[in-house]
Amino acid sequence: QVQLVESGGVLVQAGGSLRLSCAASGRTFSSYTMGWFRQAPGKEREFVGRIPGSGGSTYVADSVKGRFTISRDNAKNTVDLQMNSLNPEDTADYYCAASRSYGSSAYRYDYWGQGTQVTVSS
């Protein structure tokens, strides 16, 4: 069982930066691929990016490539999402999730946090 708690969501102006963090419980954190997803009002949940358990090569969606990066600290059981050059289209609830496998589809993720709200004003 893994419990995930996101933090860091706030109101930010367009062009600004924000760092979200996800804290995980459990002793096997490094065995999970960690993903970030987001869901804007009235829209489907969208994959943002993922990082393997080893913290190696990350992958982010084209919509955020060059602006968002993912990192993790297995010693601290945390995974972060650094978001730069934010625009109003990035407004959403952001969720971290843990997967025993690997992929970008939400169904591959076994555990989810409660989400943190990011609002980008124009």
Residue frames relative to the residue before (quaternion, step in Angstrom):
aa qw qx qy qz dx dy dz
Q 1.0000 0.0000 0.0000 0.0000 0.00 0.00 0.00
V 0.0722 -0.7799 0.6216 0.0133 3.54 -0.97 0.94
Q 0.1319 -0.7679 0.6216 0.0808 3.54 -0.93 0.88
L 0.1430 -0.8089 0.5700 0.0177 3.53 -0.88 1.02
V 0.0352 -0.7889 0.6135 -0.0101 3.54 -0.97 0.91
E 0.2146 -0.7849 0.5727 0.0994 3.55 -0.64 1.16
S 0.0048 0.7758 -0.6309 -0.0098 3.53 -1.25 0.47
G 0.6304 0.5842 -0.3932 0.3266 3.53 -1.33 0.24
G 0.5334 0.6411 -0.4168 0.3616 3.58 1.18 -0.20
V 0.1109 0.7798 -0.6041 0.1209 3.55 -0.89 1.00
L 0.5616 -0.5214 0.4949 0.4096 3.50 -1.38 -0.20
V 0.0390 0.7998 -0.5944 0.0734 3.56 -0.79 1.05
Q 0.4903 -0.6621 0.4781 0.3045 3.55 -1.12 0.59
A 0.6266 -0.5285 0.4162 0.3936 3.54 -1.20 0.54
G 0.7557 0.3328 -0.2842 0.4872 3.52 -0.99 0.92
G 0.6009 0.5931 -0.3415 0.4129 3.52 1.26 -0.28
S 0.4031 -0.6900 0.5513 0.2396 3.51 -1.39 0.01
L 0.0379 -0.7803 0.6242 -0.0074 3.50 -1.24 0.54
R 0.1632 -0.7733 0.6048 0.0984 3.55 -1.08 0.69
L 0.1690 -0.7694 0.6117 0.0729 3.52 -0.73 1.11
S 0.1381 -0.7832 0.6017 0.0742 3.52 -1.13 0.67
C 0.1344 -0.7645 0.6263 0.0723 3.53 -1.17 0.64
A 0.1543 -0.7876 0.5936 0.0589 3.55 -0.72 1.11
A 0.1585 -0.8105 0.5620 0.0466 3.54 -0.85 1.02
S 0.3386 -0.6970 0.5907 0.2248 3.52 -1.16 0.65
G 0.6173 0.5836 -0.3882 0.3574 3.56 -1.22 0.15
R 0.4620 -0.7141 0.4733 0.2293 3.50 -1.21 0.64
T 0.6957 0.4618 -0.2632 0.4831 3.56 1.27 -0.13
F 0.1578 0.8359 -0.5124 0.1179 3.56 1.14 0.58
S 0.6861 0.5134 -0.2974 0.4210 3.57 0.87 -0.91
S 0.6260 0.5419 -0.3490 0.4390 3.60 1.19 -0.21
Y 0.6618 0.5089 -0.2955 0.4645 3.58 1.27 -0.14
T 0.3830 -0.6164 0.6316 0.2728 3.46 -1.25 0.66
M 0.1869 -0.7794 0.5896 0.0994 3.55 -0.94 0.89
G 0.0948 -0.8083 0.5807 0.0208 3.51 -0.93 0.94
W 0.2341 -0.7189 0.6301 0.1769 3.50 -1.33 0.38
F 0.0532 -0.7687 0.6374 -0.0053 3.53 -1.04 0.93
R 0.1147 -0.7798 0.6065 0.1040 3.53 -1.26 0.25
Q 0.1040 -0.7793 0.6153 0.0576 3.51 -1.22 0.53
A 0.2234 -0.7696 0.5897 0.1003 3.51 -0.65 1.17
P 0.6546 -0.5195 0.3609 0.4139 3.59 -1.15 0.49
G 0.8461 0.1512 -0.1320 0.4938 3.54 -0.85 1.01
K 0.6747 0.4669 -0.2951 0.4896 3.58 1.27 0.14
E 0.6076 -0.5460 0.4364 0.3773 3.50 -1.35 0.30
R 0.5722 -0.5550 0.4627 0.3879 3.53 -1.25 0.40
E 0.1805 -0.8107 0.5563 0.0277 3.54 -0.89 1.04
F 0.4416 -0.6679 0.5342 0.2713 3.54 -1.00 0.87
V 0.2124 -0.7777 0.5821 0.1063 3.55 -1.02 0.89
G 0.7459 -0.3218 0.2358 0.5333 3.56 0.83 -0.95
R 0.1761 -0.7811 0.5908 0.0991 3.54 -1.29 0.24
I 0.1283 -0.7600 0.6319 0.0814 3.52 -1.31 0.40
P 0.4399 -0.7079 0.4756 0.2812 3.60 -0.80 0.90
G 0.7178 -0.4730 0.3127 0.4041 3.52 -1.31 0.35
S 0.6683 0.5113 -0.2885 0.4569 3.54 1.08 -0.75
G 0.4370 -0.6973 0.4574 0.3370 3.54 1.23 -0.35
G 0.4044 0.7370 -0.4569 0.2908 3.54 1.19 0.42
S 0.8573 -0.0674 0.0662 0.5060 3.52 -0.97 -0.93
T 0.2109 -0.7801 0.5796 0.1051 3.54 -0.79 1.05
Y 0.1862 -0.7557 0.6166 0.1185 3.54 -1.32 0.28
V 0.0284 -0.7902 0.6122 0.0103 3.56 -0.91 0.91
A 0.6020 -0.5780 0.4211 0.3551 3.52 -1.22 0.56
D 0.6363 -0.5517 0.3823 0.3802 3.55 -1.16 0.58
S 0.6269 0.5762 -0.3357 0.4028 3.58 1.06 -0.74
V 0.7772 0.2939 -0.1590 0.5333 3.60 1.17 -0.46
K 0.4007 0.7387 -0.4668 0.2754 3.56 1.27 -0.05
G 0.7832 0.2775 -0.2376 0.5031 3.52 -0.94 0.96
R 0.7344 0.3653 -0.2240 0.5264 3.58 1.26 -0.24
F 0.7759 0.2765 -0.1322 0.5514 3.58 1.01 -0.81
T 0.0177 -0.7770 0.6288 0.0255 3.55 -1.12 0.70
I 0.2636 -0.7569 0.5831 0.1324 3.52 -1.18 0.67
S 0.0352 0.7760 -0.6291 0.0286 3.52 -1.08 0.78
R 0.1318 -0.7866 0.5965 0.0896 3.54 -1.24 0.35
D 0.1822 -0.7361 0.6404 0.1219 3.52 -1.30 0.48
N 0.2581 -0.8114 0.5060 0.1376 3.56 -0.16 1.26
A 0.5930 0.5612 -0.3722 0.4414 3.59 1.15 -0.42
K 0.7515 0.3556 -0.1892 0.5225 3.56 1.14 -0.67
N 0.3704 -0.7428 0.4744 0.2934 3.59 1.30 -0.12
T 0.5371 0.6047 -0.4249 0.4066 3.55 0.87 0.92
V 0.0911 -0.7455 0.6553 0.0801 3.50 -1.29 0.48
D 0.1789 -0.8115 0.5539 0.0507 3.55 -0.86 1.01
L 0.1742 -0.7349 0.6432 0.1259 3.50 -1.30 0.48
Q 0.1472 -0.7847 0.6000 0.0517 3.54 -0.49 1.25
M 0.0734 -0.8136 0.5766 -0.0134 3.55 -0.66 1.14
N 0.0394 -0.8018 0.5958 -0.0231 3.55 -0.69 1.12
S 0.8222 0.2186 -0.1672 0.4983 3.55 -1.30 0.33
L 0.1071 0.8392 -0.5233 0.1016 3.54 0.90 0.94
N 0.0879 -0.7713 0.6282 0.0527 3.53 -1.16 0.66
P 0.7026 -0.4904 0.2933 0.4241 3.61 -1.16 0.40
E 0.6059 0.5660 -0.3587 0.4288 3.61 1.13 -0.53
D 0.6068 0.5456 -0.3562 0.4553 3.59 1.24 -0.20
T 0.4454 0.6903 -0.4577 0.3400 3.59 1.24 -0.07
A 0.3310 0.7176 -0.5409 0.2880 3.55 -0.69 1.14
D 0.4745 -0.5545 0.5629 0.3879 3.47 -1.41 -0.08
Y 0.1994 -0.7933 0.5698 0.0786 3.54 -0.82 1.03
Y 0.1160 -0.8047 0.5822 0.0043 3.51 -0.90 1.06
C 0.2045 -0.7184 0.6375 0.1888 3.52 -1.13 0.60
A 0.0843 -0.7971 0.5980 -0.0019 3.53 -1.16 0.66
A 0.2741 -0.7611 0.5717 0.1365 3.55 -1.19 0.62
S 0.0878 -0.8076 0.5832 0.0022 3.51 -0.95 0.95
R 0.3931 -0.6949 0.5475 0.2507 3.57 -1.08 0.76
S 0.7035 0.3799 -0.2589 0.5419 3.56 1.24 -0.30
Y 0.4679 -0.6541 0.5119 0.3019 3.56 -1.04 -0.72
G 0.4527 0.6838 -0.4893 0.2967 3.55 -0.86 0.84
S 0.5191 -0.6505 0.4782 0.2806 3.49 -1.39 -0.01
S 0.5846 0.5895 -0.3769 0.4107 3.56 1.22 -0.13
A 0.5683 -0.6387 0.4010 0.3291 3.54 -0.94 0.92
Y 0.6335 0.5652 -0.3491 0.3967 3.60 1.00 -0.73
R 0.6104 0.5606 -0.3540 0.4334 3.59 1.20 -0.35
Y 0.6604 0.5151 -0.2966 0.4589 3.58 1.22 -0.30
D 0.3375 -0.8035 0.4747 0.1235 3.49 -0.70 1.22
Y 0.7946 0.1822 -0.0712 0.5747 3.56 1.05 -0.72
W 0.1151 -0.8028 0.5851 0.0040 3.52 -1.07 0.90
G 0.4092 -0.6668 0.5597 0.2733 3.50 -1.21 0.58
Q 0.6390 -0.5515 0.3891 0.3690 3.54 -1.31 0.07
G 0.5395 -0.6457 0.3839 0.3803 3.56 1.27 -0.21
T 0.1082 -0.7553 0.6416 0.0782 3.51 -1.29 0.49
Q 0.3993 -0.7631 0.4689 0.1959 3.55 -0.84 0.99
V 0.0879 -0.7650 0.6375 0.0241 3.51 -0.97 0.99
T 0.0249 -0.7846 0.6193 -0.0148 3.54 -0.82 1.03
V 0.1190 -0.7867 0.6047 0.0358 3.54 -0.79 1.08
S 0.2106 -0.7968 0.5587 0.0926 3.54 -0.60 1.16
S 0.4292 -0.7129 0.4995 0.2410 3.55 -1.08 0.74
